Amino acid sequence: MFYTFIRFVAAGVVWLINGRYKLTGQDNLPEGNYILVGPHRTWWDPIFYALAAWPHKFSFMAKKELFKNPILRWILIHANAFSVDRENPGPSAIKIPVNNLKKTDLGVIMFPSGSRHSQEMKGGAMMIAKLSGKPLVPMVYQGPVKFSGLFKRGNVKMAFGEPIYVDKRIKLTDETMAEFGNTLQAAFDKVDASIDPNWVYIDPKPKTEKIESN
């Protein structure tokens, strides 16, 4: 109930701030439950993803730091979020989404790179797809990466790609996960090109590597 309520609130806020967004590729959405995956480009792209895939409902991972605030914690829990320690992810980071996918009607929204400041694919998406038997649906967001840009209105575009299935018999090795990471990246690139091949993501706050002095 709360998810539905907050969805309509979010839709109203997004419409007031940004206006309508353009969405394509809806024909690619499979029947039944699925995992919605994409490159993490803004802190609000999970909201846009959830709005775009409505009426399907989702759970999603959120970093544990967000759960420290009691009010935000209550909202996140009732919006189907679950806490994940990015530095030391435990078994629950896999078990919770797999159970949701297999035993409920909740899909999962996740970002294989894990962070807005990283393009390196992690193995979690592949493992969750393998254990749940549910497909991954690649999706991309093309739009403002600074919040002020949303107020220009009507400049957000998104698209769904073709579902990707993971064979339950495949072994999860460093090699197979690296290959699958390349498959996901190729899928994201394909969906990006279907919207606007000239659009380029630029991290507004890239992390800089520390240089050690001798």
C-alpha positions as MATLAB code, in Angstrom:
seq = 'MFYTFIRFVAAGVVWLINGRYKLTGQDNLPEGNYILVGPHRTWWDPIFYALAAWPHKFSFMAKKELFKNPILRWILIHANAFSVDRENPGPSAIKIPVNNLKKTDLGVIMFPSGSRHSQEMKGGAMMIAKLSGKPLVPMVYQGPVKFSGLFKRGNVKMAFGEPIYVDKRIKLTDETMAEFGNTLQAAFDKVDASIDPNWVYIDPKPKTEKIESN';
ca = [
       0.000    0.000    0.000;
       2.741    2.463    0.989;
       4.702    1.658   -2.194;
       1.669    2.554   -4.313;
       1.107    5.746   -2.319;
       4.732    6.862   -2.534;
       4.782    6.001   -6.230;
       1.978    8.472   -6.947;
       3.649   11.094   -4.762;
       6.934   10.596   -6.634;
       5.158   10.736  -10.000;
       3.559   14.047   -9.044;
       6.834   15.548   -7.854;
       8.677   14.385  -10.976;
       5.960   15.851  -13.203;
       6.052   19.204  -11.371;
       9.841   19.432  -11.560;
      10.682   17.792  -14.853;
       7.448   17.384  -16.778;
       6.990   14.379  -19.020;
       9.786   11.952  -19.749;
      10.214    9.950  -22.972;
      10.132    6.165  -22.619;
      10.718    3.498  -25.275;
      11.259   -0.255  -25.405;
       8.253   -1.257  -23.294;
       7.726   -4.236  -25.613;
      10.926   -5.722  -24.224;
       9.472   -6.201  -20.746;
       8.947   -9.927  -20.032;
       5.959  -11.573  -18.405;
       6.319  -12.217  -14.699;
       9.038  -11.014  -12.388;
      12.385   -9.594  -13.457;
      15.483   -7.658  -12.401;
      15.794   -4.118  -13.734;
      19.458   -3.190  -14.172;
      21.225   -0.143  -15.491;
      24.238    2.146  -15.179;
      23.947    4.282  -12.024;
      24.081    7.898  -13.229;
      22.168    9.928  -10.629;
      20.796    9.459   -7.117;
      17.274    9.774   -8.548;
      17.470    7.282  -11.437;
      15.990    4.493   -9.234;
      12.880    6.692   -8.898;
      12.637    7.167  -12.652;
      13.189    3.432  -13.220;
      10.390    2.512  -10.818;
       8.024    5.046  -12.400;
       8.836    3.846  -15.914;
       8.160    0.176  -15.109;
       4.858    0.771  -13.280;
       2.591   -1.088  -12.494;
       5.304   -3.630  -11.712;
       6.556   -3.129   -8.150;
      10.151   -3.388   -7.005;
      12.454   -3.763   -4.069;
      15.859   -2.159   -4.211;
      19.187   -2.038   -2.457;
      20.179    1.053   -0.475;
      23.462    1.730    1.295;
      23.303    1.123    5.023;
      24.189    4.740    5.842;
      20.752    5.856    4.645;
      19.083    3.739    7.326;
      20.701    5.634   10.196;
      18.068    8.368   10.051;
      14.921    6.903   11.705;
      12.473    8.801    9.476;
      14.309    7.911    6.267;
      14.708    4.351    7.525;
      10.928    4.020    7.974;
      10.289    5.380    4.474;
      12.897    3.121    2.863;
      11.680   -0.035    4.567;
       8.059    0.651    3.622;
       9.157    1.423    0.056;
      10.663   -2.103   -0.153;
      14.295   -1.050    0.268;
      16.788   -3.214    2.125;
      20.120   -2.251    3.635;
      23.431   -3.256    2.040;
      26.940   -2.663    3.326;
      28.851   -1.701    0.187;
      32.238   -2.281    1.786;
      31.377   -5.707    3.236;
      28.184   -7.051    1.629;
      26.850  -10.058    3.503;
      24.696  -12.997    2.345;
      21.523  -10.902    2.744;
      22.584   -8.774   -0.249;
      21.865  -11.849   -2.395;
      19.334  -13.769   -0.288;
      16.779  -10.945    0.105;
      16.408  -10.057   -3.615;
      16.403  -13.739   -4.630;
      13.600  -14.483   -2.165;
      11.653  -11.433   -3.325;
      11.948  -12.516   -6.941;
      10.968  -16.143   -6.298;
       8.340  -15.795   -3.560;
       6.699  -12.390   -4.149;
       5.614  -10.159   -6.993;
       8.417   -7.691   -6.230;
      11.046   -7.248   -8.887;
      14.472   -5.837   -8.073;
      16.079   -2.608   -9.238;
      19.854   -2.736   -9.041;
      22.946   -1.157  -10.508;
      25.694   -3.688  -11.318;
      28.478   -1.126  -10.845;
      27.189   -0.460   -7.314;
      28.059    3.242   -7.385;
      27.523    6.360   -9.483;
      31.275    6.882   -9.490;
      32.294    3.488  -10.845;
      31.860    1.780  -14.208;
      33.247   -1.558  -13.002;
      30.664   -4.335  -13.061;
      30.200   -6.445   -9.956;
      28.985  -10.054   -9.949;
      25.839   -9.578   -7.844;
      23.415   -9.135  -10.726;
      24.543  -12.333  -12.402;
      24.354  -14.310   -9.154;
      20.847  -13.048   -8.337;
      19.621  -13.843  -11.844;
      21.132  -17.334  -11.708;
      19.704  -18.212   -8.282;
      16.256  -16.725   -8.907;
      15.858  -17.909  -12.486;
      14.536  -14.461  -13.432;
      15.744  -12.392  -16.399;
      17.637   -9.129  -16.224;
      16.165   -6.211  -18.178;
      18.746   -3.572  -19.117;
      17.572    0.034  -18.859;
      19.312    3.371  -19.266;
      18.608    6.909  -18.164;
      19.672    9.806  -20.359;
      19.059   13.157  -18.739;
      20.405   15.684  -16.257;
      22.948   14.382  -13.757;
      22.712   17.558  -11.704;
      19.437   18.150   -9.869;
      19.129   21.710  -11.196;
      18.979   20.312  -14.722;
      15.640   18.606  -14.047;
      13.947   22.005  -13.783;
      14.598   22.586  -17.493;
      11.748   20.070  -17.940;
      11.165   17.418  -20.564;
      14.810   16.442  -21.023;
      14.775   12.910  -19.561;
      14.771    9.910  -21.884;
      14.780    6.237  -20.907;
      14.504    2.894  -22.662;
      14.224   -0.800  -21.843;
      16.460   -3.304  -23.614;
      15.970   -6.968  -24.437;
      15.873   -9.391  -21.469;
      19.049  -11.263  -20.588;
      18.801  -14.761  -19.122;
      21.461  -16.513  -17.042;
      21.768  -20.281  -17.363;
      21.326  -21.878  -13.922;
      23.982  -24.455  -14.856;
      26.712  -21.883  -15.426;
      29.519  -21.773  -12.864;
      30.197  -18.445  -11.178;
      33.902  -17.932  -11.726;
      35.938  -14.765  -12.137;
      36.044  -15.455  -15.866;
      32.306  -16.033  -16.373;
      31.420  -13.006  -14.243;
      33.844  -10.823  -16.201;
      32.322  -12.068  -19.461;
      28.842  -11.359  -18.150;
      29.933   -7.878  -17.099;
      30.952   -7.270  -20.716;
      27.571   -8.597  -21.857;
      25.740   -6.181  -19.572;
      27.867   -3.236  -20.673;
      27.210   -4.078  -24.322;
      23.479   -4.189  -23.553;
      23.619   -0.780  -21.865;
      25.552    0.646  -24.823;
      22.955   -0.735  -27.233;
      20.066    0.814  -25.304;
      21.954    4.108  -25.021;
      22.464    4.127  -28.792;
      18.764    3.443  -29.386;
      17.907    6.673  -27.554;
      20.736    8.998  -28.541;
      24.107    7.584  -29.649;
      25.766   10.966  -29.041;
      24.764   11.209  -25.372;
      27.715   10.842  -23.006;
      27.601   10.408  -19.239;
      29.946   12.734  -17.352;
      30.253   12.138  -13.614;
      29.636   15.532  -11.963;
      31.658   14.522   -8.887;
      34.247   11.951   -9.966;
      36.334   10.332   -7.292;
      40.004   11.171   -7.617;
      42.701    8.704   -6.751;
      45.009    9.677   -3.923;
      48.622   10.113   -4.993;
      51.097    8.951   -2.390;
      54.187   11.078   -2.008;
      57.572    9.518   -1.417;
];
